[in-house]
Amino acid sequence: MCAKRLALALVTRVARRRYNSTSSLINVSPAAVEDAASLTITESFISNSEQQQLMKEVELSMGRKKYNFDHWDDAIHGYKETEKTEWSRDNQPVITRLQSAVGSRDLLLPHIHVLDLSNDGYIKPHVDSVKFCGRIIAGVSLLSSCVMRLQHEQDKHKWIVMLLPPLSVYIIRDVTRYQYTHEILADDVSYHRGQKIDRERRVSLICRTKPQSSLL
């Protein structure tokens, strides 16, 4: 085996090990195995009691907001959102844990994006603008399981489908951030490995790194 093929084989084995620990949660096309090494899912990142405490604060922050079915760039349907930089003493440890999973505090945007999707809400395929966020994004899932699909923009043979259970955290970085679209599937098309994943209300707490331009 030539050196180039050997190196590729080693990278592929590393990528497989990276997601094999959660292989039931991640379905990857053969062409995307190497790229899948740039994402992770950790189950039970928070406890049920932490979820309950977080939701109390989220409900207070959202107030009487109604679900929106229009978005400024037509990316989200059936959602409420807010940004929080201050959290209660009970919830701050979870936020700190999430931020630590992403990186050094000076690399992070100061706010946590709270996104509340209704039962029939969904997020269309899109790539986040590099003007507003950097190379890493992480999200804690609350209340309901959902299915996230990533699709390479140029090579349609490269796709990754992730089942995101409540209490879990996902982290997407580098190649899957910039070369793949990502979406949260609507309930009627919410399938993972051929199994229907019933969607209910889903809240996510999202932490992002700063845009690269702001770090120069």
N, C-alpha and C positions, 0 to 999 in steps of 0.2 A: 504494500500500500504506500503510495507516495506521501510525502510530508503534508501536502495540502489536504488530501483526502483524510489522512489520519487526524489532522487538526479539526476538520469539520466533524468527524465522527466523535471526537472527544467533546466538542462543544454541544453536539446533539445529545450525548449521554448526560452531560451536566444539565441541559435544559429539561430533559425528561425527569431527572431526579428532582429538579426544582418544583415541578408540579405533580409528581407522582404521589406525594404525601397528601394531596387533596385531589387525586385524579377523579374522584366521583363528582367533584364540583367543577372541573374544567374539562371541556371537550375541545380538542385542538386538531385542526387539519394537519396532515403530514407536512405540508409545505411551511407551516407556521411553528413547528416545534422549536426551532432555534429562537424565534422571537418571543415565544411564551416564557422564556427565562426572565423576561423583563417585567413580569407581573406575578403577584402572589395573592392568595386568599388565606386568612387565618380565621378559623372558626372559634366561637366562644371568646372573642377578644374582650367582650364585656359580659357581665352577669345579667340575669333577669332583673335583679334589684337595681342595678345601675341603669338599665334601660328604662325602668319605671321612673327613676329619679330624673333622668334626662328628658323624658317625655313631659313631665310636669313643667319643666322649665321651657321646653319648646312650645307647649300650649300657651303659656303666659306670654312668650315672645311674639307668637303669631297673633295673639289677641283675637279679633273678630274678622280677620282676613278671610276672604272667600277664595275658592279655587279659581285660577285663571285658565282660560282655554285659548289664550293668545300669548305669544311670546315675541319679544322684539326681533329675534332672528328666526322665528318659526321653528325653534328646536324642541320646545317642551309643550305638552298638552295636559291640562288638568293638574295644576300645581299651585303651591304657595311657597314663598321663600323669604328668608331674611338672612342677615349677616350678624354674627355676634363676636365681639371681642372680649366681653366680660361674662364669666360664668359663676354660678354659685359655688360656695366652698365645697358643697357635696359633690358637684359635678366636675370641678376643675381637675381632679386627679385623672379622670377619663380623658379629658381634653389634652392634658399634658402627655398622657400615654399615646394618644393618637399623633400628636405633634412629634413626639420622640421617634415614632415609627417612620416618620417621613424624613426627618433630618434635623440639623442644627437650627435652633430657633431663629438665628439671624438670616437664615435662608427662606423662612416661611412668610407667607402673607399673614398679616396680623389677625385676620378674621377667620372664623369658621363659617362656611356657607351651609345653611340649614335648608334642605330642599324636601318639601312635603308633597308627595304624589298621591292623588286620590285613587280610589279603587280602579277607575278607568283611565288614570293618567299614564303617560308614557313619555319617553325622550327619544326623539328621532336621531338617526345617524348623523354625527357631526364630529369635527375635530376642534378642540378648544383653541381659541386664539392665543398665539404666543405673546400678544401684546398684554394679556391680562394674567397669565399664569405660566409657570415654568415647567421643568422636566419631570416633576413627580406630582401625582395626585393620589390621595387616599380617602376612603370613605367608610364610615361605620354605618351598617344597615340596621334599622330599627323596625319593629312591628311585623313586617311581612317579607317572605322570600320574594326574589325577583330574578329575572334572567337578563344578564348584560351580554350583548354581542359586540365583538370587535371585528372589523373587516378592513383588510389592507386596501388603501385607496387605489393602488395601481395593479396589484396582483390579486384577483378575485379567488385564487386558489388558497389564499392565506386568510383564515378566519379562526377566531377563538370565541367560544361560548362559555360563559361563567354563570353558575348558579350561586347567588349571593343570599345565604340564609340570614335571618335576623341574628343579631349579636356578633356578626362577623365583620372583618375589615378587609377591604381589598386595597392593593397598592399597584398602580400602573406607572411605569417609568420609561423614559427614553424612547426606544423604537415604537412601542405600542402607544405612546403618547402622541407622537408626531406623524407616524405613518399609517395609523389605523383610525378609522372612525369608531365611535362607541355609542351605544344606545341601550335604553332600558325598554324591553319589549312590552307591548300592550297585552292585557290579559288574554285576549282571544288568540294570540300567536305566541303565548308564553310557554315554550316547550324547551326541555333540556334532555338530551339523549333519548328523544322520543316520548318522554313523559310530560304530561301537562302539569305546569306549575301554576296553581291558582294564585292570582295576584289580588292582594287587598291593599289597603292604605300602606304606603311605605315612606318612611322618613330616613333621610341620610344626612350625616354630619361630615362635611367634606373639607379637607385640609389640602392646600396647594402650596407649592414653592413659588417664590417670586419670579417674575419674568427675567430671562437672562439679561436683558438690556439694563435692568435696574441694579444688577449685581456688578456691572462693569465699573 
